[in-house]
Amino acid sequence: MASVGDWKVPASVQPKSEDYAYDLDMALSAVVGVRAVIPADAFTAETLGTERAGNGVLIRTDGLVLTIGYLVTEAETIWLTLIDGRAVPGTLLAYDQSTGFGLIQALARLDLPALPIGKSSAVSVGERVVVGGAGGRQKSVAARVVAKQEFAGYWEYVVDEAIFTAPSHPNWGGTALIGPQGDLIGIGSLQLQEGNEQGPPGDVNMSVPIDLLQPILDDMLTLGRPKTPPRPWLGLYATVIEDRIVVVGLAKDGPAQKADLRTGDVLLSVAGAEVRDLAGLYRKIWSLGGAGREIPMAIYRDGSTIETRVKSGDRNRFFKAPRLH
């Protein structure tokens, strides 16, 4: 992912105050920089790194910051950088695997306005939005919604109606997707490049729609995660190649590796049902029950079809618990 530094978004794509009906600078002042340090022996250290940087959004004046969870998963240290240059410590409150949202609590008074939460369902393709980064207009992008469609990630992740915007923001992680009313309608998650089958043509950002937050927010604040049973997790990374779902990686000591699934295996079916796309694969696995359920699968390897069973796990149990401050 991109990192925070002394860069600026090109002037041609920076938002201009006069183009919006709300106070643009006030809205952008709610966007903070997020820096996290993760232990070297953390489960996600190898894939996501031990130093991560991106953005977050102040959603309550008491210092509650919403970000994209991969920035802060297993973090032992978190620092928030404010619009006025101050740096304050934060602590990880919650991370939801299903949506990808993460919550941080600032450990010092911020004295900043919170960005009100809007409705992502009310925003249409073609509408003008701002992808807000920490640092104000010079770190933000004037964009439009170019698509609202399903997105499936290789890490066992599906968003039913992700929001895609262009032009793309170069430091997309945790950015505030600000709607026409000056409210928060999404959190930046990915940059997809031209030719990626998961998004519309061109370089775009994918944001997680904010409507997914409200049903789980109270649970995240009180329990650290939604109270719904955790989904079964296999610990495999997959992609679609010529209409076949191919395993391209395995989480170390994860359920799929323990069941002897291998890189290059082609996934044919789950519980007897043929699977041809990532969203269909994951939804079929999740439909079989909660974490711990055995998942019957058929795979193709070295010219043969093999029937196997993978005892799924709860991905959260592989993560280091956050330190209490």
C-alpha positions as CSV (number, residue, x, y, z in Angstrom):
1,M,0.0,0.0,0.0
2,A,1.1,3.6,-0.4
3,S,2.6,5.5,2.5
4,V,2.0,8.9,4.0
5,G,4.7,11.4,3.2
6,D,5.4,14.9,1.8
7,W,3.5,14.2,-1.4
8,K,0.6,16.0,-2.8
9,V,-2.3,15.0,-5.1
10,P,-1.9,16.7,-8.5
11,A,-3.6,20.1,-8.4
12,S,-5.8,19.1,-11.4
13,V,-7.6,16.5,-9.3
14,Q,-7.7,18.2,-5.9
15,P,-11.2,19.2,-4.7
16,K,-12.1,22.9,-4.8
17,S,-14.3,24.3,-2.0
18,E,-16.5,26.2,-4.4
19,D,-17.6,22.9,-6.1
20,Y,-19.3,21.6,-3.0
21,A,-22.4,22.7,-1.1
22,Y,-20.8,21.8,2.3
23,D,-17.8,23.1,4.2
24,L,-15.1,21.0,2.4
25,D,-12.2,22.0,4.7
26,M,-14.2,21.2,7.8
27,A,-15.2,17.8,6.5
28,L,-11.6,17.0,5.5
29,S,-10.3,18.0,9.0
30,A,-12.0,14.9,10.3
31,V,-9.6,12.7,8.3
32,V,-6.5,11.7,10.2
33,G,-3.3,9.9,9.4
34,V,-2.9,6.4,10.8
35,R,0.4,4.8,11.5
36,A,0.6,1.3,13.1
37,V,3.5,-0.9,14.3
38,I,2.8,-4.6,14.3
39,P,4.9,-7.3,16.1
40,A,7.3,-9.2,13.8
41,D,5.7,-12.5,15.0
42,A,2.2,-11.4,14.3
43,F,0.1,-13.6,12.0
44,T,-0.4,-10.8,9.4
45,A,3.2,-9.4,9.6
46,E,4.4,-11.4,6.6
47,T,1.6,-10.4,4.3
48,L,0.8,-6.9,5.4
49,G,4.1,-5.8,7.0
50,T,5.1,-4.6,10.4
51,E,4.8,-0.9,9.7
52,R,1.5,0.3,8.1
53,A,0.3,3.8,7.2
54,G,-2.9,5.2,5.8
55,N,-5.9,7.2,6.9
56,G,-8.8,7.1,9.3
57,V,-12.0,9.2,9.9
58,L,-13.2,10.7,13.1
59,I,-16.8,9.6,13.4
60,R,-17.4,10.8,17.0
61,T,-16.1,13.8,18.8
62,D,-15.0,11.6,21.7
63,G,-12.1,10.3,19.5
64,L,-13.6,7.3,17.8
65,V,-11.8,6.8,14.5
66,L,-13.0,4.5,11.7
67,T,-10.5,3.0,9.3
68,I,-9.9,0.0,7.1
69,G,-8.9,-2.9,9.4
70,Y,-5.9,-4.2,7.6
71,L,-4.0,-1.1,8.6
72,V,-4.3,-1.9,12.3
73,T,-4.8,-5.6,12.6
74,E,-2.6,-6.9,15.5
75,A,-1.2,-3.4,16.1
76,E,0.8,-2.9,19.3
77,T,1.3,0.8,18.6
78,I,-1.0,3.3,16.8
79,W,-0.4,7.0,16.2
80,L,-2.9,9.4,14.7
81,T,-1.8,12.5,12.9
82,L,-4.3,15.4,12.9
83,I,-4.9,18.2,10.4
84,D,-2.9,20.6,12.5
85,G,0.1,18.4,12.6
86,R,-0.4,17.0,16.1
87,A,0.3,13.3,16.7
88,V,-1.7,11.5,19.4
89,P,-1.7,7.8,20.4
90,G,-4.5,5.5,19.7
91,T,-5.6,2.0,20.6
92,L,-7.4,-0.7,18.5
93,L,-10.9,-1.3,19.7
94,A,-12.3,-3.7,17.1
95,Y,-11.8,-5.2,13.7
96,D,-14.6,-6.9,11.7
97,Q,-13.5,-9.5,9.2
98,S,-16.7,-9.5,7.2
99,T,-16.8,-5.8,6.4
100,G,-13.1,-5.0,6.8
101,F,-13.8,-2.0,9.2
102,G,-11.5,-1.2,12.0
103,L,-12.1,1.1,15.0
104,I,-9.5,3.1,16.9
105,Q,-9.9,5.1,20.0
106,A,-7.7,8.2,20.3
107,L,-6.0,8.4,23.7
108,A,-5.9,12.2,23.8
109,R,-8.4,14.9,23.2
110,L,-8.6,15.8,19.5
111,D,-10.8,19.0,19.4
112,L,-11.9,18.2,15.9
113,P,-15.4,18.0,14.3
114,A,-16.5,14.5,13.5
115,L,-17.7,13.6,10.0
116,P,-21.4,12.7,10.1
117,I,-22.3,9.2,8.8
118,G,-24.4,9.2,5.7
119,K,-26.2,6.5,3.6
120,S,-24.1,4.9,0.9
121,S,-27.3,3.4,-0.6
122,A,-28.5,6.9,-1.4
123,V,-25.5,7.7,-3.6
124,S,-25.8,7.0,-7.4
125,V,-23.3,6.1,-10.0
126,G,-22.1,9.3,-11.6
127,E,-22.4,11.5,-8.5
128,R,-19.5,13.7,-7.5
129,V,-17.7,12.7,-4.3
130,V,-14.4,13.4,-2.5
131,V,-11.9,10.8,-1.6
132,G,-10.4,12.5,1.5
133,G,-6.9,11.8,2.8
134,A,-5.2,13.0,5.9
135,G,-3.8,16.5,5.2
136,G,-6.7,18.4,3.7
137,R,-7.4,19.2,0.1
138,Q,-3.8,18.7,-1.1
139,K,-4.1,15.0,0.0
140,S,-7.6,14.5,-1.4
141,V,-9.1,13.7,-4.8
142,A,-12.2,15.1,-6.5
143,A,-13.8,11.9,-7.9
144,R,-17.0,10.4,-9.2
145,V,-18.8,7.2,-8.4
146,V,-18.1,5.0,-11.5
147,A,-19.7,1.7,-10.3
148,K,-21.5,0.1,-7.4
149,Q,-21.1,-3.7,-7.7
150,E,-20.0,-6.9,-6.0
151,F,-16.4,-7.3,-5.0
152,A,-14.7,-10.5,-3.9
153,G,-11.2,-10.5,-2.6
154,Y,-8.7,-13.3,-2.7
155,W,-8.5,-13.4,1.1
156,E,-12.0,-14.8,1.7
157,Y,-13.8,-11.5,1.5
158,V,-17.0,-10.3,-0.3
159,V,-18.7,-6.9,-0.4
160,D,-22.2,-7.1,-1.9
161,E,-22.2,-3.6,-3.3
162,A,-18.7,-2.0,-3.1
163,I,-18.3,1.6,-4.3
164,F,-15.8,2.3,-7.0
165,T,-14.5,5.8,-7.7
166,A,-12.2,7.5,-10.2
167,P,-9.8,9.1,-10.5
168,S,-8.0,6.9,-8.0
169,H,-6.4,8.2,-4.8
170,P,-2.7,7.2,-4.4
171,N,-2.9,6.6,-0.6
172,W,-6.3,4.9,-0.6
173,G,-6.2,2.9,2.7
174,G,-8.7,4.2,5.2
175,T,-9.7,7.3,3.1
176,A,-13.0,9.0,3.7
177,L,-15.4,8.7,0.9
178,I,-17.4,11.9,1.3
179,G,-20.8,12.1,-0.4
180,P,-22.6,15.0,-2.0
181,Q,-24.1,16.1,1.4
182,G,-20.7,16.3,3.1
183,D,-21.1,13.0,5.0
184,L,-19.2,9.7,5.2
185,I,-20.5,7.1,2.7
186,G,-17.5,4.7,2.6
187,I,-14.0,3.9,3.7
188,G,-11.2,3.4,1.2
189,S,-9.9,-0.2,0.9
190,L,-8.2,-0.9,-2.4
191,Q,-6.8,0.5,-5.6
192,L,-7.7,-1.6,-8.7
193,Q,-5.8,-1.1,-11.9
194,E,-6.9,-1.3,-15.5
195,G,-7.7,-4.8,-16.6
196,N,-8.7,-6.1,-13.1
197,E,-11.9,-8.2,-13.6
198,Q,-13.2,-7.2,-10.1
199,G,-13.8,-3.6,-11.0
200,P,-14.8,-1.2,-13.8
201,P,-12.3,-0.2,-16.5
202,G,-9.5,2.2,-15.5
203,D,-7.6,2.8,-12.3
204,V,-10.2,3.1,-9.5
205,N,-10.5,3.0,-5.8
206,M,-12.8,0.5,-4.0
207,S,-14.5,1.7,-0.8
208,V,-16.5,-0.3,1.7
209,P,-20.0,1.2,1.9
210,I,-20.8,2.9,5.3
211,D,-24.2,1.2,5.5
212,L,-22.4,-1.9,6.6
213,L,-21.2,-0.2,9.8
214,Q,-24.4,0.7,11.7
215,P,-25.7,-2.8,12.2
216,I,-22.5,-3.9,13.9
217,L,-21.2,-0.7,15.5
218,D,-22.6,-1.2,19.0
219,D,-21.2,-4.8,19.1
220,M,-17.8,-3.7,17.9
221,L,-17.7,-1.0,20.7
222,T,-18.7,-3.4,23.4
223,L,-17.4,-6.8,22.3
224,G,-14.6,-5.9,19.9
225,R,-16.3,-7.7,17.1
226,P,-19.9,-8.4,15.9
227,K,-21.7,-10.9,18.1
228,T,-22.8,-13.1,15.2
229,P,-20.9,-16.4,15.0
230,P,-17.6,-16.1,13.1
231,R,-17.6,-17.4,9.6
232,P,-15.6,-20.5,8.7
233,W,-12.2,-19.6,7.5
234,L,-9.9,-21.8,5.4
235,G,-6.8,-19.7,5.1
236,L,-6.4,-19.9,1.4
237,Y,-5.7,-17.2,-1.2
238,A,-7.4,-17.8,-4.6
239,T,-8.0,-16.2,-7.9
240,V,-9.9,-17.0,-11.1
241,I,-7.8,-18.1,-14.1
242,E,-9.7,-18.9,-17.3
243,D,-13.0,-19.6,-15.4
244,R,-11.2,-21.9,-12.8
245,I,-10.6,-21.0,-9.2
246,V,-7.0,-21.6,-8.5
247,V,-5.2,-21.6,-5.1
248,V,-2.4,-19.1,-5.3
249,G,-1.3,-19.1,-1.6
250,L,-1.9,-20.5,1.8
251,A,-1.9,-18.9,5.2
252,K,0.9,-20.4,7.3
253,D,-0.5,-23.1,9.6
254,G,-4.0,-22.3,8.5
255,P,-6.8,-24.8,8.0
256,A,-6.2,-25.3,4.3
257,Q,-2.5,-25.9,4.7
258,K,-3.1,-28.4,7.5
259,A,-5.5,-30.2,5.2
260,D,-2.7,-30.4,2.5
261,L,-4.3,-28.1,0.0
262,R,-1.5,-26.8,-2.2
263,T,-0.7,-23.8,-4.4
264,G,-1.9,-24.6,-7.9
265,D,-4.9,-26.7,-6.8
266,V,-8.1,-26.0,-8.7
267,L,-11.2,-25.8,-6.6
268,L,-14.0,-27.6,-8.3
269,S,-16.9,-27.8,-5.8
270,V,-17.9,-27.3,-2.2
271,A,-20.3,-29.7,-0.5
272,G,-21.1,-31.1,-4.0
273,A,-22.0,-27.7,-5.5
274,E,-19.8,-26.5,-8.4
275,V,-18.0,-23.2,-7.8
276,R,-16.8,-20.9,-10.6
277,D,-16.2,-17.5,-9.0
278,L,-14.7,-16.3,-5.7
279,A,-18.0,-14.8,-4.4
280,G,-19.8,-18.1,-5.0
281,L,-17.0,-20.1,-3.4
282,Y,-17.0,-18.1,-0.2
283,R,-20.7,-17.8,0.1
284,K,-21.1,-21.6,-0.3
285,I,-18.4,-22.2,2.4
286,W,-20.1,-19.6,4.7
287,S,-23.5,-21.2,4.2
288,L,-22.4,-24.5,5.8
289,G,-22.2,-23.2,9.3
290,G,-19.9,-21.3,11.7
291,A,-16.2,-21.5,12.2
292,G,-15.0,-25.0,13.1
293,R,-17.3,-26.7,10.5
294,E,-15.7,-29.3,8.2
295,I,-15.9,-28.1,4.6
296,P,-16.1,-30.9,2.0
297,M,-14.3,-29.9,-1.2
298,A,-13.3,-31.4,-4.6
299,I,-10.1,-30.2,-6.0
300,Y,-8.2,-30.9,-9.3
301,R,-4.4,-31.6,-8.9
302,D,-1.9,-33.2,-11.3
303,G,-4.6,-34.7,-13.6
304,S,-6.8,-36.1,-10.8
305,T,-9.8,-35.1,-8.9
306,I,-9.4,-35.4,-5.2
307,E,-12.1,-35.3,-2.5
308,T,-11.0,-33.7,0.7
309,R,-12.3,-32.1,3.9
310,V,-11.0,-28.9,5.5
311,K,-11.7,-28.2,9.2
312,S,-12.4,-24.5,9.1
313,G,-11.2,-22.1,11.8
314,D,-11.9,-18.7,13.3
315,R,-9.5,-16.3,11.7
316,N,-9.5,-14.0,14.7
317,R,-8.0,-16.7,16.9
318,F,-4.8,-16.5,14.8
319,F,-4.3,-12.8,15.6
320,K,-2.5,-11.3,18.5
321,A,-4.8,-9.6,20.9
322,P,-4.3,-5.8,21.1
323,R,-2.4,-4.4,24.1
324,L,-4.5,-2.6,26.7
325,H,-3.4,1.0,27.4
